Amino acid sequence: MKKLILIEGMGCQNCVKHVTEALENISGVNKVNVSLEKNNAVVEYSGEISDEVFKTAIDEAGYNVTKIETA
């Protein structure tokens, strides 16, 4: 399954690294692609992961999720 997550607050490649690591640490996540230019992340995962789990991981990394949708 795939989710598109829109993120506010990223300003540099270090921000991309923080968001990528936060999402990769979620159990069941297979692939993460964070785009600074598009202010989003595309996450491929298996199993059931709620949107709230993705949101919490990004919030804890210091960024804001504005929208999560199926990609």
PyRosetta script that sets phi, psi and omega in degrees:
from pyrosetta import init, pose_from_sequence

init()
pose = pose_from_sequence("MKKLILIEGMGCQNCVKHVTEALENISGVNKVNVSLEKNNAVVEYSGEISDEVFKTAIDEAGYNVTKIETA")
pose.set_psi(1, 159.1)
pose.set_omega(1, -177.1)
pose.set_phi(2, -135.2)
pose.set_psi(2, 141.0)
pose.set_omega(2, 174.1)
pose.set_phi(3, -126.2)
pose.set_psi(3, 143.9)
pose.set_omega(3, 171.2)
pose.set_phi(4, -106.1)
pose.set_psi(4, 122.8)
pose.set_omega(4, -177.0)
pose.set_phi(5, -118.0)
pose.set_psi(5, 119.8)
pose.set_omega(5, 177.1)
pose.set_phi(6, -88.8)
pose.set_psi(6, 132.2)
pose.set_omega(6, -170.6)
pose.set_phi(7, -129.9)
pose.set_psi(7, 136.1)
pose.set_omega(7, 173.4)
pose.set_phi(8, -108.3)
pose.set_psi(8, 148.7)
pose.set_omega(8, 172.5)
pose.set_phi(9, 107.2)
pose.set_psi(9, -5.8)
pose.set_omega(9, 178.7)
pose.set_phi(10, -84.1)
pose.set_psi(10, 132.2)
pose.set_omega(10, -178.1)
pose.set_phi(11, -128.5)
pose.set_psi(11, -8.2)
pose.set_omega(11, -176.3)
pose.set_phi(12, -156.0)
pose.set_psi(12, 175.7)
pose.set_omega(12, -179.4)
pose.set_phi(13, -66.5)
pose.set_psi(13, -26.0)
pose.set_omega(13, 176.3)
pose.set_phi(14, -65.7)
pose.set_psi(14, -36.9)
pose.set_omega(14, 176.0)
pose.set_phi(15, -62.6)
pose.set_psi(15, -43.3)
pose.set_omega(15, 178.3)
pose.set_phi(16, -58.4)
pose.set_psi(16, -43.5)
pose.set_omega(16, 179.7)
pose.set_phi(17, -61.5)
pose.set_psi(17, -44.0)
pose.set_omega(17, -179.6)
pose.set_phi(18, -62.6)
pose.set_psi(18, -44.7)
pose.set_omega(18, -179.9)
pose.set_phi(19, -66.1)
pose.set_psi(19, -43.2)
pose.set_omega(19, 179.2)
pose.set_phi(20, -58.6)
pose.set_psi(20, -48.7)
pose.set_omega(20, -179.5)
pose.set_phi(21, -63.1)
pose.set_psi(21, -40.2)
pose.set_omega(21, 179.5)
pose.set_phi(22, -61.4)
pose.set_psi(22, -42.1)
pose.set_omega(22, -178.7)
pose.set_phi(23, -74.6)
pose.set_psi(23, -37.0)
pose.set_omega(23, 179.8)
pose.set_phi(24, -66.4)
pose.set_psi(24, -23.0)
pose.set_omega(24, -179.6)
pose.set_phi(25, -79.4)
pose.set_psi(25, -4.9)
pose.set_omega(25, 178.2)
pose.set_phi(26, -80.9)
pose.set_psi(26, 127.8)
pose.set_omega(26, 179.3)
pose.set_phi(27, -62.4)
pose.set_psi(27, 128.0)
pose.set_omega(27, 179.7)
pose.set_phi(28, 102.9)
pose.set_psi(28, -12.9)
pose.set_omega(28, 179.0)
pose.set_phi(29, -78.4)
pose.set_psi(29, 129.0)
pose.set_omega(29, -177.6)
pose.set_phi(30, -101.4)
pose.set_psi(30, -37.3)
pose.set_omega(30, -175.1)
pose.set_phi(31, -150.6)
pose.set_psi(31, 140.4)
pose.set_omega(31, 179.3)
pose.set_phi(32, -131.8)
pose.set_psi(32, 132.3)
pose.set_omega(32, 175.0)
pose.set_phi(33, -130.3)
pose.set_psi(33, 106.6)
pose.set_omega(33, -179.1)
pose.set_phi(34, -101.6)
pose.set_psi(34, 130.8)
pose.set_omega(34, -179.8)
pose.set_phi(35, -114.6)
pose.set_psi(35, 117.7)
pose.set_omega(35, 176.0)
pose.set_phi(36, -67.9)
pose.set_psi(36, -40.6)
pose.set_omega(36, -178.2)
pose.set_phi(37, -63.5)
pose.set_psi(37, -39.3)
pose.set_omega(37, -177.6)
pose.set_phi(38, -94.7)
pose.set_psi(38, -5.0)
pose.set_omega(38, -177.4)
pose.set_phi(39, 52.9)
pose.set_psi(39, 47.8)
pose.set_omega(39, 179.6)
pose.set_phi(40, -148.7)
pose.set_psi(40, 172.3)
pose.set_omega(40, 173.6)
pose.set_phi(41, -135.8)
pose.set_psi(41, 139.3)
pose.set_omega(41, 171.8)
pose.set_phi(42, -110.4)
pose.set_psi(42, 123.2)
pose.set_omega(42, -176.1)
pose.set_phi(43, -118.3)
pose.set_psi(43, 125.7)
pose.set_omega(43, 173.5)
pose.set_phi(44, -102.9)
pose.set_psi(44, 132.5)
pose.set_omega(44, -176.2)
pose.set_phi(45, -149.0)
pose.set_psi(45, 164.2)
pose.set_omega(45, 176.0)
pose.set_phi(46, -121.1)
pose.set_psi(46, 154.6)
pose.set_omega(46, -178.6)
pose.set_phi(47, 84.0)
pose.set_psi(47, -165.6)
pose.set_omega(47, -178.7)
pose.set_phi(48, -105.5)
pose.set_psi(48, 113.6)
pose.set_omega(48, 174.3)
pose.set_phi(49, -126.0)
pose.set_psi(49, 123.5)
pose.set_omega(49, -177.8)
pose.set_phi(50, -76.5)
pose.set_psi(50, 155.6)
pose.set_omega(50, 177.3)
pose.set_phi(51, -58.1)
pose.set_psi(51, -33.9)
pose.set_omega(51, -178.6)
pose.set_phi(52, -62.0)
pose.set_psi(52, -34.2)
pose.set_omega(52, 178.2)
pose.set_phi(53, -64.6)
pose.set_psi(53, -44.3)
pose.set_omega(53, 177.9)
pose.set_phi(54, -63.5)
pose.set_psi(54, -45.0)
pose.set_omega(54, -178.2)
pose.set_phi(55, -61.7)
pose.set_psi(55, -45.2)
pose.set_omega(55, -179.6)
pose.set_phi(56, -61.6)
pose.set_psi(56, -43.5)
pose.set_omega(56, -179.8)
pose.set_phi(57, -61.0)
pose.set_psi(57, -42.9)
pose.set_omega(57, -179.2)
pose.set_phi(58, -72.2)
pose.set_psi(58, -40.6)
pose.set_omega(58, 176.5)
pose.set_phi(59, -58.4)
pose.set_psi(59, -44.9)
pose.set_omega(59, -178.5)
pose.set_phi(60, -66.6)
pose.set_psi(60, -24.7)
pose.set_omega(60, 176.4)
pose.set_phi(61, -80.0)
pose.set_psi(61, -10.7)
pose.set_omega(61, 175.5)
pose.set_phi(62, 104.1)
pose.set_psi(62, 17.8)
pose.set_omega(62, -177.3)
pose.set_phi(63, -125.6)
pose.set_psi(63, 166.1)
pose.set_omega(63, -175.7)
pose.set_phi(64, -113.2)
pose.set_psi(64, 130.4)
pose.set_omega(64, 175.6)
pose.set_phi(65, -88.6)
pose.set_psi(65, 125.5)
pose.set_omega(65, 178.5)
pose.set_phi(66, -100.0)
pose.set_psi(66, -24.8)
pose.set_omega(66, -179.5)
pose.set_phi(67, -163.6)
pose.set_psi(67, 144.9)
pose.set_omega(67, 172.7)
pose.set_phi(68, -130.6)
pose.set_psi(68, 128.5)
pose.set_omega(68, 178.5)
pose.set_phi(69, -141.7)
pose.set_psi(69, 160.6)
pose.set_omega(69, 176.9)
pose.set_phi(70, -71.1)
pose.set_psi(70, 131.9)
pose.set_omega(70, -177.9)
pose.set_phi(71, -96.6)
pose.dump_pdb("model.pdb")
